[in-house]
Every structure is written in structure tokens, then in C-alpha cells.
Amino acid sequence: MRHRYARLIDERAPAGAFLALGETALASRQGSTAFRAFEEADPVTNADAAWQLARFYDPGNADVAHREAARPDIVRAAYYYALWRNRSPRHTEALRALCEGNSTGDRLRAICRP
């Protein structure tokens, strides 16, 4: 997987290629490669990349591949969900659920504001 990732970087592959690699890497339990692939797909311009990165940080996600690649971080998860708030129902709902019981800290409160 790492070689495929490097090849995609060298080829300046489109976001879709990195998303596909990320999905394959997750299915193969290679969380670190998946994480890098989703970052490369640009979460600001790609809702699926933002969703996947949020899942790496979401404290409610206990998947082993995700946990091996990133520690839970509620603020980072909220940030990635918020990138697509009001444009993607699943991002909006996940952000709402994350924010409902976790409004501690100024950064999280700022992200959670509608």
C-alpha cells in the first residue's frame, strides 16, 4: 500500500485515486496509509475525505485501523465534520451528535456553533 501511495503522489493522481486507496487500506487494516491517502484527497474540497478523516479522530469510533493511526481528538473530529456542515447530512448529523454532550473548551464550542 505504501508503494501505491508513493506512486500516486509521483503521478499527481486525482482525489478519487487517493480515496480509493484509502478505502482499500482501511479494508486491509492499514490505517496510517489510509489516513495519508484521505489527507491527500483534500478534505476541504472533498466531502468523503473530510468524513474519513473525522472518523479517525472521532472518539466514538473504536475501529482498530483508525485507532492505530490516530488518537481520538474531539476537536479535530468536529473540525472535519464541520467542513461540510449544512452541505452533507451525514457530516451535519455527526457534528451535532459530537457537539451535544461535549461542549467543553473554547475551540470545540466555536466549531459547534451553527
Secondary structure, DSSP 8 states (H G I E B T S, - for coil): -HHHHHHHHHHT--HHHHHHHHHHHHHTT-HHHHHHHHHHT-TTT-HHHHHHHHHHH-TT---HHHHHH----HHHHHHHHHTTTTT-HHHHHHHHHHHHT---SHHHHHHH--
